Amino acid sequence: MTRTTDLLIIGAGPFGLALAAEAQARQIDHLLVGKPMEFWQKHMPDGMYLRSACDWHLDPGNDATIERFLAEQGLTPAAVEPLSLAFYLTYAQWFQAQEQIVALPLYVEKLDITEDARFVAWLEDGSRIDALAVVVAVGFKYFKHLPLDLVSLLPAGRYAHTCDLVDFAPLRGKRCLILGGRQSAFEWAALLHEAGASAVHVVHRHASPAFAEADWSWVNPLVENMVENPGWFRALPQAEKDAVSRRLWAEGRLKVEPWLEQRVLVDGVKVWPETEIARTEVTAQGEILVTFANGATVVVDNIVLATGYKVAIDQVPFLAQGNVLPQLATRNGFPVLDEHFQTNVPGLFITSMAAGQDFGPFFGFTISVRTSARLIGQALSARQHS
Ligand SMILES: Cc1cc2nc3c(=O)[nH]c(=O)nc-3n(C[C@H](O)[C@H](O)[C@H](O)COP(=O)(O)OP(=O)(O)OC[C@H]3O[C@@H](n4cnc5c(N)ncnc54)[C@H](O)[C@@H]3O)c2cc1C
């Protein structure tokens, strides 16, 4: 079976959904492929809270906002913040219904480009989609960061990245060691403890971050202004780019949310700042004996890597499988993008975290979905009229 479309959007997370709404508003013929909000459903734990608030909504048209969703239920942001994962998923579902967004819940296995510059996507059910333009919005999943120097010290088969460890029930009564010292490390620690893990150790090389409310308010105008000035971030001198990234880092990484403090500073959770693993060994009883560089030891059953994500576009399987990747210009693992997210392959756009090098680190957050959708929408409309 072959479907044809002007625009194929691959990925039905916040970036893909926002773009589908924009395409709808611009009357661009499109198909959205991917499982709606799958990453949030399958790779984040039940009971998680968001760091972002109600202002980071999904609608480029500013109509189907979180505030409107709340108002229809007689609620205010104060009643629901901090936002739970469950709440955000309900909002995303409402947003899809409002915008009449329908996704084909399938995976693309291979993306090819033909000699006459059209795209062919091969889907997991054996069908294909022929498209004039493609937007890749596949988020974080393919970019799990497992630092080799760390992993080489760990026993095979006894560790998992936070992306793959979101069901804590099997860890009831177990001792866990979490490697990492940012929001995810602390949130996984709280949730593991609450799920009945008998001991949780949170280990990081750096000092522990502060429990303090992050201030994201300065990010909103920067990202919104990029609709008018999409080259703003890339045109900054490196020192200023670094300063913007450091400021975001200071909010996102040097602070963890204050509502975690009471949940983490409890018996049963031990935080080990400025601590490095020296070696591990599996004992005859199958326990993991972990020795730190300072000579201290702990015995655990499982290790969790809260080591974040790092873009490497060649790890996206359908790009690696097809004939597009060898033609794609990249720098430091990121695709090189123009001011409307278009790669050097005409008609192929890439957004979300993978756009962070050219558009700034905000593209790892949902604040950027509307700017992304509008800028890509402008380019797609221009292509249609050229
Ligand atoms: C633990 C954690 C907490 C976070 N908390 C926040 C927060 O509070 N606020 C915030 O703004 N951001 C937060 N983020 C970041 C946020 O998750 C991302 O910014 C956002 O999910 C990116 O959206 P996306 O649409 O690009 O991709 P995703 O949400 O990752 O969705 C990916 C989509 O691509 C689809 N897909 C994947 N592969 C294929 C394929 N081969 N074929 C077809 N479809 C495919 C999936 O089915 C899915 O629909 C958090 C991230 C993590 C890891």
The ligand as an SDF file (V2000), in Angstrom:
LIG
                    3D

 53 58  0  0  0  0  0  0  0  0999 V2000
   12.7280   12.8020   32.0710 C   0  0  0  0  0  0  0  0  0  0  0  0
   12.4000   13.9590   31.1700 C   0  0  0  0  0  0  0  0  0  0  0  0
   11.6030   14.9870   31.6330 C   0  0  0  0  0  0  0  0  0  0  0  0
   11.2940   16.0800   30.8100 C   0  0  0  0  0  0  0  0  0  0  0  0
   10.5320   17.0930   31.3060 N   0  0  0  0  0  0  0  0  0  0  0  0
   10.2340   18.1360   30.5180 C   0  0  0  0  0  0  0  0  0  0  0  0
    9.4340   19.2300   31.0110 C   0  0  0  0  0  0  0  0  0  0  0  0
    9.0190   19.2400   32.1560 O   0  0  0  0  0  0  0  0  0  0  0  0
    9.1350   20.2400   30.1520 N   0  0  0  0  0  0  0  0  0  0  0  0
    9.5950   20.2590   28.8670 C   0  0  0  0  0  0  0  0  0  0  0  0
    9.3120   21.2110   28.1550 O   0  0  0  0  0  0  0  0  0  0  0  0
   10.3660   19.2670   28.3820 N   0  0  0  0  0  0  0  0  0  0  0  0
   10.6910   18.2210   29.1830 C   0  0  0  0  0  0  0  0  0  0  0  0
   11.4760   17.2050   28.6870 N   0  0  0  0  0  0  0  0  0  0  0  0
   11.9370   17.3080   27.3000 C   0  0  0  0  0  0  0  0  0  0  0  0
   10.8280   16.7990   26.3870 C   0  0  0  0  0  0  0  0  0  0  0  0
   10.6330   15.4320   26.6340 O   0  0  0  0  0  0  0  0  0  0  0  0
   11.1910   17.0170   24.9300 C   0  0  0  0  0  0  0  0  0  0  0  0
   11.4470   18.3720   24.6930 O   0  0  0  0  0  0  0  0  0  0  0  0
   10.0460   16.6140   23.9930 C   0  0  0  0  0  0  0  0  0  0  0  0
    9.4980   15.3670   24.3280 O   0  0  0  0  0  0  0  0  0  0  0  0
   10.5220   16.5640   22.5640 C   0  0  0  0  0  0  0  0  0  0  0  0
    9.3970   16.3720   21.7870 O   0  0  0  0  0  0  0  0  0  0  0  0
    9.4040   15.6760   20.3780 P   0  0  0  0  0  0  0  0  0  0  0  0
    8.0730   15.9080   19.8040 O   0  0  0  0  0  0  0  0  0  0  0  0
   10.5850   16.0910   19.6100 O   0  0  0  0  0  0  0  0  0  0  0  0
    9.6590   14.1190   20.6560 O   0  0  0  0  0  0  0  0  0  0  0  0
    9.1170   13.0590   21.6870 P   0  0  0  0  0  0  0  0  0  0  0  0
    8.1940   13.6090   22.6890 O   0  0  0  0  0  0  0  0  0  0  0  0
   10.3350   12.3530   22.1700 O   0  0  0  0  0  0  0  0  0  0  0  0
    8.2790   12.0950   20.7540 O   0  0  0  0  0  0  0  0  0  0  0  0
    8.9110   11.3500   19.7360 C   0  0  0  0  0  0  0  0  0  0  0  0
    7.8750   10.9340   18.7410 C   0  0  0  0  0  0  0  0  0  0  0  0
    8.5450   10.3290   17.6380 O   0  0  0  0  0  0  0  0  0  0  0  0
    7.9190    9.1070   17.3420 C   0  0  0  0  0  0  0  0  0  0  0  0
    8.8940    8.2510   16.6940 N   0  0  0  0  0  0  0  0  0  0  0  0
   10.0920    7.8280   17.1430 C   0  0  0  0  0  0  0  0  0  0  0  0
   10.6750    7.0530   16.2330 N   0  0  0  0  0  0  0  0  0  0  0  0
    9.8470    7.0030   15.1890 C   0  0  0  0  0  0  0  0  0  0  0  0
    9.8920    6.3470   13.9340 C   0  0  0  0  0  0  0  0  0  0  0  0
   10.9230    5.5950   13.5840 N   0  0  0  0  0  0  0  0  0  0  0  0
    8.8410    6.4840   13.0950 N   0  0  0  0  0  0  0  0  0  0  0  0
    7.7700    7.2540   13.4480 C   0  0  0  0  0  0  0  0  0  0  0  0
    7.6880    7.8980   14.6030 N   0  0  0  0  0  0  0  0  0  0  0  0
    8.7140    7.7650   15.4580 C   0  0  0  0  0  0  0  0  0  0  0  0
    7.4020    8.5780   18.6560 C   0  0  0  0  0  0  0  0  0  0  0  0
    6.3870    7.6070   18.4610 O   0  0  0  0  0  0  0  0  0  0  0  0
    6.8900    9.8900   19.2590 C   0  0  0  0  0  0  0  0  0  0  0  0
    5.6090   10.1630   18.7510 O   0  0  0  0  0  0  0  0  0  0  0  0
   11.8040   16.1290   29.5010 C   0  0  0  0  0  0  0  0  0  0  0  0
   12.6080   15.0790   29.0200 C   0  0  0  0  0  0  0  0  0  0  0  0
   12.9100   14.0120   29.8390 C   0  0  0  0  0  0  0  0  0  0  0  0
   13.7970   12.9160   29.3280 C   0  0  0  0  0  0  0  0  0  0  0  0
  1  2  1  0
  2  3  1  0
  2 52  2  0
  3  4  2  0
  4  5  1  0
  4 50  1  0
  5  6  2  0
  6  7  1  0
  6 13  1  0
  7  8  2  0
  7  9  1  0
  9 10  1  0
 10 11  2  0
 10 12  1  0
 12 13  2  0
 13 14  1  0
 14 15  1  0
 14 50  1  0
 15 16  1  0
 16 17  1  0
 16 18  1  0
 18 19  1  0
 18 20  1  0
 20 21  1  0
 20 22  1  0
 22 23  1  0
 23 24  1  0
 24 25  2  0
 24 26  1  0
 24 27  1  0
 27 28  1  0
 28 29  2  0
 28 30  1  0
 28 31  1  0
 31 32  1  0
 32 33  1  0
 33 34  1  0
 33 48  1  0
 34 35  1  0
 35 36  1  0
 35 46  1  0
 36 37  1  0
 36 45  1  0
 37 38  2  0
 38 39  1  0
 39 40  1  0
 39 45  2  0
 40 41  1  0
 40 42  2  0
 42 43  1  0
 43 44  2  0
 44 45  1  0
 46 47  1  0
 46 48  1  0
 48 49  1  0
 50 51  2  0
 51 52  1  0
 52 53  1  0
M  END
$$$$
